Amino acid sequence: MTDRFETDDVEDGQFVAGRIAYIKPTGSDEAHRLGLLPANIDLPDGMKLYVLHAEDGSVLGFTDGYASAYGAAVQNELTPVSVH
C-alpha cells in the first residue's frame, strides 16, 4: 500500500526547508539529557515521551502521546515525520 499526502511543503519534488518536524519517542534517560525532566524525576517503567524536534534538532515541545505531538506539528503548519 502506498500513501500519498498532498502538501504545500513540496517544491519541485523536494520538501521546503523549515517545514518538517520530527517526532521521536524518548525514555527517561534521553528526557533528562534534553533537559525535559528535572534530575529527581523519572518516567514510570515503559512510559515514553514524544518529543517534537525542529529540522535542526532543537526541541519544539513534548507530550505523553504520539497523536498529541502529531497534532501539534500539524497545527503549526509543520510536516510531522516519525523517528524511531
Secondary structure, DSSP 8 states (H G I E B T S, - for coil): -------SSEETTEE-TT-EEEEEEE-HHHHHHTTSS-TT----TT--EEEEE-TTS-EEEEES-HHHHHHHHHHTT-EEEE--
